[in-house]
Amino acid sequence: MSVRVVVADDRRLVAEALASALRVRGHRVLGAGAPAVRAADLAVSKQPDVCLFGLTAPDAPGALDPVLRIRRECPRVAVVVLGPVPRPRGVAAAFAAGARGYVRHDERIEGVERAMVKAKAGEAAVAPQLLREAFSDLLHPRTGPDAEGARLAALLTEREADVLTRIVEGEDTRRIAAGLGVAPSTARTHVQRLLTKLGTASRLEAAALAVRTGLLDHLPPARLP
């Protein structure tokens, strides 16, 4: 099913790459631009079926204001937020603002397409796991850095937890690869997946986040070296 879509993202290269990929797959891209705050202008002027709204910091104050404007001025346009692994309340905030979907920005293009089609049809386009986490957090709110550390720890696989521990200890890619018994390219892949899950841009940020939230304290002993 072809979808009329506009793409706005905080990163221009991401917006252009996503727009190109969607055109190749038969969708009608009416506009693409950066930063993400342009989403409302694009949606109002182009009147697409779907607006893909890419954010690097969806929890930032005012980040969802364009979604509110789109809902107010062109409610027929379905907004799908593309962002990092969100806090559960972040998903709820996106839907409360008027979004019809939330997709992780590392999702494959097929996943983005499925979300677009569902949103166009008026359905909620969000992974069941994110919904479960959002409802659980709203019903049983947790506060403070310790709760955040527990939440983040629950996102990690055993291998990713091992990688995080090694990063905190200052190991570089070569030493991480040796410790895991994998090639450096594989170690780099594990590191990138870890950074994506934590919503951090660098190993230094990941280590700082782990220390600040006490994340390592919430990993089962078997995961620790």
Buried (B, 14 or more C-beta within 10 A) or exposed (E): EEBBBBBBBBBEEBBBBBBEBBEEEEBEBBBBBBBBBBBBBBBBEBEBBBBBBBBBEBBEEEBBEBBBBBBEEBEEBBBBBBBBBBBBBBBBBBBEBBBBBBBBBEBEEEBBBBBBBBBBEEEEBBBEEBBEBBEEBEEEEEEEEBBBBBBBBEBBEEBBBBBBBBBBEEBEBEBBBEBBEBEBEBBBEBBEBBBBBBBBEEBEEBBEBBEEBBBBEBBEEEBEE
